[in-house]
Amino acid sequence: MLSEFELWVFLAGLGMFLFGMHMMEESIRLLSGSAFRSLIRKYTGTRLKAVGTGMVSTAILQSSSAVSLMALAFVGAGIMNLTQAVSVMMGTKIGTTATAWIVAVFGFKFNIDAFSLPLIGIGGLGMILLAKSPRYVNISKFLVAFGFLFMGLDYMKGSVDQISDLIDPSLIAGYGVLVFALVGLVMTAIMQSSSATIAIVLTMLFSGLIDFQSGAAMVIGANVGTTVTVLLGSIGGIIPKKQAALSQLIFTVSTAVITLVFLPFLTWLVLDLLNFNDNLVLGLALFHSIFNVIGVILFLPFIQHITDLSQKAIPESQLSLGKHMQKTDPSVTDAGLEAFRKEIIRQLKYSLNFVEQLIFPTKTGKSLLYSDLERYHAEIFEYYTKIVSEELDPVYSDRADLLLRSSRNIMNAVKNIYEIRIELDQLKREGDSLHLDAFHSIAERLKQSFETGSRFDSKLKQAETLSSEVDLLHKQIEEKDREFIKMCTRYISSRDIKKVEITFLLMLNRVVTQSSRMLVFTMKTLLTRLQIDDL
C-alpha cells in the first residue's frame, strides 16, 4: 500500500510546479509591460502573422490561456476581429509546446538540485536586497519561479518512481486511448494548466507507469482541456468573445479527433522513423509539437469557415438605438432638423454611458457594444443625407452640417478612448505612483464629461445653466492637461523613469484631452442650435 507521505510528496511537487508556473507568468508579464499586448495588437494583419504572434507570445509568457484570454479581450474591445483572434489562439497551441520541451530537456537529463536551488537562493536574496527596483525584483521572481518549477517536478518524479514500483503498468495499459485522453482533459480543466498536466504525463512516462501511446493520448486531452479556461473567460461576455471561444473549441477538438485517429501512425513516426525509442520523454515533447503544427496547417485555410460556423451558432443581435429619426419625415426640413438634433443628443448620452462602462465597469446585464454605436452613427449619417438631399436654404444646410460634425466628434471621441482602453486598464493595475496618478488625472476628466453630458436631454430646458457647466468643463479639461504635463515633468526630473514611459503617458493624455475637447465642442454646438431655434 502507498503511504500517506508519498501522496503528500506528489501533491507538494504539483503545488510547487503550479506555483512556479504562476509566478513565472506573472514576473514575465510585469517585465514585458505592454510589449506583448502591443505585439498581439499590431502583428496580426495576416493569418500567418497572427499564428506567429500567438506562438511567440505563448512560448515566452509560458501560458496559452493568458494569451488566448488576451485575444478574447481584444475581440471584445473591437481591436481585433474574429479571424485574427482565432489565428492567434491557433498559434498558442504551438507555443505552449515550448513548456514540454523545457521540462523534457532540463527536468529529466540534469541534476535538478544543481540548478534549482541556486536559482531559488539567488532569486530570493534578490527579491529582498533589490526591493527598491521593480525590474530587478521581477527578474528575481522569475529565477525563484524557475527553480520552484523544476523542484516541484523533481518531487513529483520521486513520488511517481515509488508508485511505479508498486503498480504493474499492465493493469492500466488495457484502457483505450480515449480514456487517457479524457483523463488528460479533466486534469487540465481542474488545474487550469496544460503545462502541469504534461509535466505529470512526462513524469509517469519516465517512470514506466504508462506507455508512449497512453501518454500521447493524455497530452491530446490536455490540449483540449486548455479551452475550458477560454470558455470560462467568455461566459457573460459579449457575443464576439463567445464566438471566438467557440471557434477555438471547434479547432482544438477537431485537431484532437484527427490526431487520435492517426495516433498509431504518429507513434510510429516519432518512435521508429525518428528513432526516439530510447528517449520517450523527448519523443513525447516532439509528438506534442508535431500534432499541434499539423492541426494549424490543416485548419489555417479554413479559419473563415470556422468563424462563419461560430457566428451562425451564436448570432449577434442587431440593436437599433434610433428613436426620433424613425418617427420624423426628413423632407419636412424644420421637423427633420429638430429630430436630427434630438438624435445626436441621444447619441451623446449612449456614447458617454458606453465609455463610462468601458473605463469604470459597474453595471450588470446587457451592455452596448462598440459595433452598436458604429451602426447608430451610420443611421444618423444616412438620415443627414436625406435631409440635405432636398433644396435647402443655406442656413438650414449649415445647421445640418454643424450637427453632423457634432455626431462625428462623438464617434471619434468614443473611438479614441475605446482604442486606448487596454492601456488605461494597465495604468489602473500598475502599483507605482506615476501610473496611478496618471490614471486618476485621466479618470477625473472623463468623469467630469460624463456628469455634464448626463444632464443633456432632448428638450434642454436649462440651456443657460448647461452652457455655464460646459464652459467650466472646458476650462477644467485644459487645466488638467497642463497639470498632467507638469506632473510628468516632475517625475522625469526627480525619479528614475524611462523616457519612453513618459512618452507613452503623454500620448495617452493627448488622446484623452482631444477626445474631451471634441465632446465639449459637441455640447456647445447642441446648445447653440437650441438657442437659434428659439429665435
Beta strands, then each sheet from edge to edge (+ up, - down):
end
